[in-house]
Amino acid sequence: LLPIVDWPIWQVREVRTQEAAQFSVAHVLSVVAHRIRVGSDWQSYETIMDPRIVEFRNKINFGPHPEWGKMLIEDPRSNPASVEVVAK
C-alpha cells in the first residue's frame, strides 16, 4: 500500500488539459498560492498556461508524510499531512 500522493496520477507536472489540472497536486497548490478562487478558473486554459502558474508549479515539491506508514499502522483512519513553505 502506497501513500496516495505517490500515485502517478497526482505527480503530473506537464499540465496542458483540464483533466491534468484536476489531478495535478502541483497545479492545485500553484493556483491556491496565486489566490485564484476555487472554481472553473482553476482549469481554464488561460490559468493552466499562465507563465506565473507554470513557473510556480515547477518549484513545488511534495511527498508522503515521513511518519505515514507508522501512523497508518497505529490508526488506519489517520491522514497525516504537513506543509513547509520556503520563500525568499
PyMOL commands that place a pseudoatom at each C-alpha (Angstrom):
pseudoatom trace, name=CA, resn=LEU, resi=1, chain=A, elem=C, hetatm=0, pos=[0.000, 0.000, 0.000]
pseudoatom trace, name=CA, resn=LEU, resi=2, chain=A, elem=C, hetatm=0, pos=[1.482, 3.325, -1.104]
pseudoatom trace, name=CA, resn=PRO, resi=3, chain=A, elem=C, hetatm=0, pos=[0.555, 6.782, 0.139]
pseudoatom trace, name=CA, resn=ILE, resi=4, chain=A, elem=C, hetatm=0, pos=[-1.899, 8.302, -2.333]
pseudoatom trace, name=CA, resn=VAL, resi=5, chain=A, elem=C, hetatm=0, pos=[0.480, 11.207, -3.007]
pseudoatom trace, name=CA, resn=ASP, resi=6, chain=A, elem=C, hetatm=0, pos=[2.883, 8.715, -4.608]
pseudoatom trace, name=CA, resn=TRP, resi=7, chain=A, elem=C, hetatm=0, pos=[0.333, 7.566, -7.174]
pseudoatom trace, name=CA, resn=PRO, resi=8, chain=A, elem=C, hetatm=0, pos=[1.393, 8.629, -10.686]
pseudoatom trace, name=CA, resn=ILE, resi=9, chain=A, elem=C, hetatm=0, pos=[-1.882, 10.453, -11.363]
pseudoatom trace, name=CA, resn=TRP, resi=10, chain=A, elem=C, hetatm=0, pos=[-1.083, 13.038, -8.656]
pseudoatom trace, name=CA, resn=GLN, resi=11, chain=A, elem=C, hetatm=0, pos=[2.510, 13.543, -9.839]
pseudoatom trace, name=CA, resn=VAL, resi=12, chain=A, elem=C, hetatm=0, pos=[1.614, 15.187, -13.177]
pseudoatom trace, name=CA, resn=ARG, resi=13, chain=A, elem=C, hetatm=0, pos=[3.827, 18.216, -13.914]
pseudoatom trace, name=CA, resn=GLU, resi=14, chain=A, elem=C, hetatm=0, pos=[3.026, 18.798, -17.601]
pseudoatom trace, name=CA, resn=VAL, resi=15, chain=A, elem=C, hetatm=0, pos=[-0.436, 20.255, -17.258]
pseudoatom trace, name=CA, resn=ARG, resi=16, chain=A, elem=C, hetatm=0, pos=[-1.970, 21.030, -20.648]
pseudoatom trace, name=CA, resn=THR, resi=17, chain=A, elem=C, hetatm=0, pos=[-5.561, 19.869, -20.204]
pseudoatom trace, name=CA, resn=GLN, resi=18, chain=A, elem=C, hetatm=0, pos=[-8.378, 20.351, -17.746]
pseudoatom trace, name=CA, resn=GLU, resi=19, chain=A, elem=C, hetatm=0, pos=[-8.140, 16.684, -16.791]
pseudoatom trace, name=CA, resn=ALA, resi=20, chain=A, elem=C, hetatm=0, pos=[-4.461, 17.013, -15.943]
pseudoatom trace, name=CA, resn=ALA, resi=21, chain=A, elem=C, hetatm=0, pos=[-5.181, 20.173, -13.933]
pseudoatom trace, name=CA, resn=GLN, resi=22, chain=A, elem=C, hetatm=0, pos=[-7.776, 18.315, -11.848]
pseudoatom trace, name=CA, resn=PHE, resi=23, chain=A, elem=C, hetatm=0, pos=[-5.293, 15.715, -10.680]
pseudoatom trace, name=CA, resn=SER, resi=24, chain=A, elem=C, hetatm=0, pos=[-2.005, 17.620, -10.512]
pseudoatom trace, name=CA, resn=VAL, resi=25, chain=A, elem=C, hetatm=0, pos=[-1.114, 18.390, -6.897]
pseudoatom trace, name=CA, resn=ALA, resi=26, chain=A, elem=C, hetatm=0, pos=[1.488, 20.914, -8.085]
pseudoatom trace, name=CA, resn=HIS, resi=27, chain=A, elem=C, hetatm=0, pos=[-1.106, 22.719, -10.223]
pseudoatom trace, name=CA, resn=VAL, resi=28, chain=A, elem=C, hetatm=0, pos=[-3.642, 22.908, -7.409]
pseudoatom trace, name=CA, resn=LEU, resi=29, chain=A, elem=C, hetatm=0, pos=[-1.044, 24.252, -4.974]
pseudoatom trace, name=CA, resn=SER, resi=30, chain=A, elem=C, hetatm=0, pos=[0.118, 26.773, -7.558]
pseudoatom trace, name=CA, resn=VAL, resi=31, chain=A, elem=C, hetatm=0, pos=[-3.343, 28.201, -8.204]
pseudoatom trace, name=CA, resn=VAL, resi=32, chain=A, elem=C, hetatm=0, pos=[-4.037, 28.352, -4.469]
pseudoatom trace, name=CA, resn=ALA, resi=33, chain=A, elem=C, hetatm=0, pos=[-0.770, 30.223, -3.918]
pseudoatom trace, name=CA, resn=HIS, resi=34, chain=A, elem=C, hetatm=0, pos=[-1.837, 32.704, -6.594]
pseudoatom trace, name=CA, resn=ARG, resi=35, chain=A, elem=C, hetatm=0, pos=[-5.188, 33.181, -4.836]
pseudoatom trace, name=CA, resn=ILE, resi=36, chain=A, elem=C, hetatm=0, pos=[-7.277, 32.075, -7.751]
pseudoatom trace, name=CA, resn=ARG, resi=37, chain=A, elem=C, hetatm=0, pos=[-10.801, 31.495, -6.489]
pseudoatom trace, name=CA, resn=VAL, resi=38, chain=A, elem=C, hetatm=0, pos=[-11.899, 27.848, -6.391]
pseudoatom trace, name=CA, resn=GLY, resi=39, chain=A, elem=C, hetatm=0, pos=[-13.922, 27.043, -9.469]
pseudoatom trace, name=CA, resn=SER, resi=40, chain=A, elem=C, hetatm=0, pos=[-13.681, 26.775, -13.211]
pseudoatom trace, name=CA, resn=ASP, resi=41, chain=A, elem=C, hetatm=0, pos=[-10.846, 29.347, -13.370]
pseudoatom trace, name=CA, resn=TRP, resi=42, chain=A, elem=C, hetatm=0, pos=[-8.545, 26.712, -11.881]
pseudoatom trace, name=CA, resn=GLN, resi=43, chain=A, elem=C, hetatm=0, pos=[-8.937, 24.639, -15.018]
pseudoatom trace, name=CA, resn=SER, resi=44, chain=A, elem=C, hetatm=0, pos=[-9.230, 27.337, -17.664]
pseudoatom trace, name=CA, resn=TYR, resi=45, chain=A, elem=C, hetatm=0, pos=[-6.708, 27.217, -20.482]
pseudoatom trace, name=CA, resn=GLU, resi=46, chain=A, elem=C, hetatm=0, pos=[-5.518, 30.715, -19.539]
pseudoatom trace, name=CA, resn=THR, resi=47, chain=A, elem=C, hetatm=0, pos=[-4.753, 29.614, -15.967]
pseudoatom trace, name=CA, resn=ILE, resi=48, chain=A, elem=C, hetatm=0, pos=[-3.167, 26.320, -16.995]
pseudoatom trace, name=CA, resn=MET, resi=49, chain=A, elem=C, hetatm=0, pos=[-0.793, 28.105, -19.384]
pseudoatom trace, name=CA, resn=ASP, resi=50, chain=A, elem=C, hetatm=0, pos=[-0.212, 31.261, -17.310]
pseudoatom trace, name=CA, resn=PRO, resi=51, chain=A, elem=C, hetatm=0, pos=[3.608, 31.604, -17.096]
pseudoatom trace, name=CA, resn=ARG, resi=52, chain=A, elem=C, hetatm=0, pos=[3.386, 32.525, -13.394]
pseudoatom trace, name=CA, resn=ILE, resi=53, chain=A, elem=C, hetatm=0, pos=[1.380, 29.386, -12.624]
pseudoatom trace, name=CA, resn=VAL, resi=54, chain=A, elem=C, hetatm=0, pos=[3.676, 27.166, -14.703]
pseudoatom trace, name=CA, resn=GLU, resi=55, chain=A, elem=C, hetatm=0, pos=[6.834, 28.592, -13.104]
pseudoatom trace, name=CA, resn=PHE, resi=56, chain=A, elem=C, hetatm=0, pos=[5.463, 28.208, -9.597]
pseudoatom trace, name=CA, resn=ARG, resi=57, chain=A, elem=C, hetatm=0, pos=[4.125, 24.712, -10.364]
pseudoatom trace, name=CA, resn=ASN, resi=58, chain=A, elem=C, hetatm=0, pos=[7.643, 23.632, -11.311]
pseudoatom trace, name=CA, resn=LYS, resi=59, chain=A, elem=C, hetatm=0, pos=[9.009, 24.805, -7.949]
pseudoatom trace, name=CA, resn=ILE, resi=60, chain=A, elem=C, hetatm=0, pos=[6.641, 22.691, -5.867]
pseudoatom trace, name=CA, resn=ASN, resi=61, chain=A, elem=C, hetatm=0, pos=[7.903, 19.504, -4.262]
pseudoatom trace, name=CA, resn=PHE, resi=62, chain=A, elem=C, hetatm=0, pos=[5.725, 17.105, -2.320]
pseudoatom trace, name=CA, resn=GLY, resi=63, chain=A, elem=C, hetatm=0, pos=[5.793, 13.591, -0.970]
pseudoatom trace, name=CA, resn=PRO, resi=64, chain=A, elem=C, hetatm=0, pos=[4.337, 11.354, 1.680]
pseudoatom trace, name=CA, resn=HIS, resi=65, chain=A, elem=C, hetatm=0, pos=[4.459, 12.394, 5.299]
pseudoatom trace, name=CA, resn=PRO, resi=66, chain=A, elem=C, hetatm=0, pos=[7.598, 10.849, 6.857]
pseudoatom trace, name=CA, resn=GLU, resi=67, chain=A, elem=C, hetatm=0, pos=[5.528, 9.129, 9.550]
pseudoatom trace, name=CA, resn=TRP, resi=68, chain=A, elem=C, hetatm=0, pos=[2.769, 7.966, 7.182]
pseudoatom trace, name=CA, resn=GLY, resi=69, chain=A, elem=C, hetatm=0, pos=[3.368, 4.219, 7.481]
pseudoatom trace, name=CA, resn=LYS, resi=70, chain=A, elem=C, hetatm=0, pos=[3.809, 4.247, 11.240]
pseudoatom trace, name=CA, resn=MET, resi=71, chain=A, elem=C, hetatm=0, pos=[0.737, 6.405, 11.790]
pseudoatom trace, name=CA, resn=LEU, resi=72, chain=A, elem=C, hetatm=0, pos=[-1.374, 4.263, 9.471]
pseudoatom trace, name=CA, resn=ILE, resi=73, chain=A, elem=C, hetatm=0, pos=[-0.457, 1.132, 11.414]
pseudoatom trace, name=CA, resn=GLU, resi=74, chain=A, elem=C, hetatm=0, pos=[-1.350, 2.837, 14.688]
pseudoatom trace, name=CA, resn=ASP, resi=75, chain=A, elem=C, hetatm=0, pos=[-4.648, 4.231, 13.354]
pseudoatom trace, name=CA, resn=PRO, resi=76, chain=A, elem=C, hetatm=0, pos=[-5.902, 3.171, 9.906]
pseudoatom trace, name=CA, resn=ARG, resi=77, chain=A, elem=C, hetatm=0, pos=[-8.131, 6.273, 9.825]
pseudoatom trace, name=CA, resn=SER, resi=78, chain=A, elem=C, hetatm=0, pos=[-5.188, 8.643, 10.177]
pseudoatom trace, name=CA, resn=ASN, resi=79, chain=A, elem=C, hetatm=0, pos=[-4.372, 11.020, 7.377]
pseudoatom trace, name=CA, resn=PRO, resi=80, chain=A, elem=C, hetatm=0, pos=[-1.142, 12.746, 8.371]
pseudoatom trace, name=CA, resn=ALA, resi=81, chain=A, elem=C, hetatm=0, pos=[-0.118, 15.856, 6.479]
pseudoatom trace, name=CA, resn=SER, resi=82, chain=A, elem=C, hetatm=0, pos=[2.246, 18.749, 6.898]
pseudoatom trace, name=CA, resn=VAL, resi=83, chain=A, elem=C, hetatm=0, pos=[3.175, 21.742, 4.806]
pseudoatom trace, name=CA, resn=GLU, resi=84, chain=A, elem=C, hetatm=0, pos=[6.515, 23.506, 4.700]
pseudoatom trace, name=CA, resn=VAL, resi=85, chain=A, elem=C, hetatm=0, pos=[6.835, 26.785, 2.836]
pseudoatom trace, name=CA, resn=VAL, resi=86, chain=A, elem=C, hetatm=0, pos=[10.280, 28.013, 1.850]
pseudoatom trace, name=CA, resn=ALA, resi=87, chain=A, elem=C, hetatm=0, pos=[10.330, 31.529, 0.439]
pseudoatom trace, name=CA, resn=LYS, resi=88, chain=A, elem=C, hetatm=0, pos=[12.765, 34.348, -0.090]
for i in range(1, 88): cmd.bond("trace and resi %d" % i, "trace and resi %d" % (i + 1))
show_as sticks, trace
zoom trace
